[in-house]
Amino acid sequence: MAFTAGTLADGQAATSLTTIYTVPASTKAYIKSWTIYNTNAATQTVGCYVKRSGSTARQYRQFSLDQNESADVLSPGTSIQLSTGDVLQMITTTATALDYMVTGVTEA
């Protein structure tokens, strides 16, 4: 089995619940960090979700972030293990106001 570490997803959250990362076929993913940052002058409310393959999205964390404020979705020293077809999703108040980056390790 091969392990690959690095950035799994990055971009900007949308105003509708949107998938930001999907675990590829025949792969496991270990999410090590999920950081969000508000670039907008207005306070942003952000919801972070985990959706297991074939299941319903479950809210993992929610934040209200002021301008130039960031948050770590995962508590220090924790990780999320995902299987093939599992996804990470996000939603925020204003489109293109909230940057995110997800890092981790995949095992294929």
C-alpha positions as CSV (number, residue, x, y, z in Angstrom):
1,M,0.0,0.0,0.0
2,A,1.2,3.5,-0.9
3,F,0.9,6.5,1.3
4,T,0.8,10.0,-0.1
5,A,0.8,13.1,2.1
6,G,-0.1,16.7,1.0
7,T,-2.9,19.1,0.3
8,L,-6.1,17.3,-0.5
9,A,-8.3,20.3,-1.1
10,D,-8.2,24.1,-1.2
11,G,-10.5,26.8,-2.4
12,Q,-13.4,29.0,-1.3
13,A,-16.6,27.9,0.4
14,A,-20.0,28.4,-1.3
15,T,-23.3,29.6,0.1
16,S,-24.9,26.2,-0.5
17,L,-23.6,22.9,1.0
18,T,-20.9,22.0,-1.3
19,T,-18.4,19.0,-1.5
20,I,-14.8,20.2,-1.1
21,Y,-13.2,16.8,-1.1
22,T,-14.2,13.2,-2.1
23,V,-12.1,10.2,-1.3
24,P,-11.1,8.5,-4.6
25,A,-11.9,4.8,-5.4
26,S,-9.9,2.1,-3.5
27,T,-8.5,4.8,-1.2
28,K,-8.6,5.7,2.5
29,A,-7.9,9.3,3.6
30,Y,-6.7,10.6,6.9
31,I,-7.5,14.3,7.3
32,K,-4.8,15.9,9.5
33,S,-5.8,19.5,9.2
34,W,-8.7,21.6,7.9
35,T,-8.2,25.3,8.2
36,I,-10.6,28.1,7.3
37,Y,-10.0,31.8,7.0
38,N,-12.4,34.7,6.5
39,T,-11.2,37.2,3.9
40,N,-14.4,39.3,4.0
41,A,-15.2,42.4,6.0
42,A,-18.4,40.8,7.3
43,T,-18.6,38.1,9.9
44,Q,-19.0,34.7,8.2
45,T,-20.8,31.7,9.7
46,V,-19.4,28.5,8.3
47,G,-20.6,24.9,8.7
48,C,-18.2,22.0,8.2
49,Y,-19.7,18.5,7.4
50,V,-18.6,14.9,7.0
51,K,-20.7,12.7,4.7
52,R,-20.1,9.0,4.7
53,S,-20.6,7.2,1.4
54,G,-24.3,6.5,0.9
55,S,-25.3,8.4,4.1
56,T,-26.4,11.8,5.1
57,A,-24.1,14.8,5.7
58,R,-23.5,15.3,9.4
59,Q,-22.3,18.6,10.8
60,Y,-18.9,18.3,12.3
61,R,-18.2,21.9,13.4
62,Q,-19.6,25.4,13.0
63,F,-17.8,28.7,13.4
64,S,-18.5,32.4,13.2
65,L,-15.4,34.2,12.0
66,D,-14.7,37.9,11.9
67,Q,-12.6,39.5,9.1
68,N,-9.1,38.0,9.0
69,E,-9.9,35.4,11.6
70,S,-9.1,31.8,11.0
71,A,-10.1,28.5,12.7
72,D,-8.9,24.9,12.7
73,V,-11.8,22.5,12.2
74,L,-9.9,19.7,13.8
75,S,-8.7,19.8,17.4
76,P,-5.0,19.5,17.9
77,G,-3.8,15.9,17.7
78,T,-7.0,14.6,16.1
79,S,-7.7,13.4,12.6
80,I,-10.7,12.1,10.6
81,Q,-10.5,8.8,8.8
82,L,-12.5,8.6,5.5
83,S,-13.2,5.7,3.2
84,T,-13.8,5.5,-0.5
85,G,-16.7,7.8,-1.5
86,D,-16.8,9.7,1.8
87,V,-16.8,13.5,1.4
88,L,-16.1,16.7,3.3
89,Q,-18.6,19.6,2.7
90,M,-18.9,23.2,3.7
91,I,-21.3,26.1,3.6
92,T,-20.8,29.8,4.5
93,T,-22.7,33.1,4.6
94,T,-21.1,34.9,1.6
95,A,-19.7,33.2,-1.5
96,T,-15.9,33.6,-2.1
97,A,-15.4,35.1,1.4
98,L,-14.0,32.0,3.1
99,D,-10.8,30.2,2.1
100,Y,-10.1,26.7,3.2
101,M,-7.3,24.2,3.0
102,V,-7.4,20.5,3.9
103,T,-4.3,18.4,4.3
104,G,-3.7,14.8,5.1
105,V,-2.5,11.4,3.9
106,T,-4.1,9.0,1.4
107,E,-3.6,5.3,1.4
108,A,-4.2,3.4,-1.9
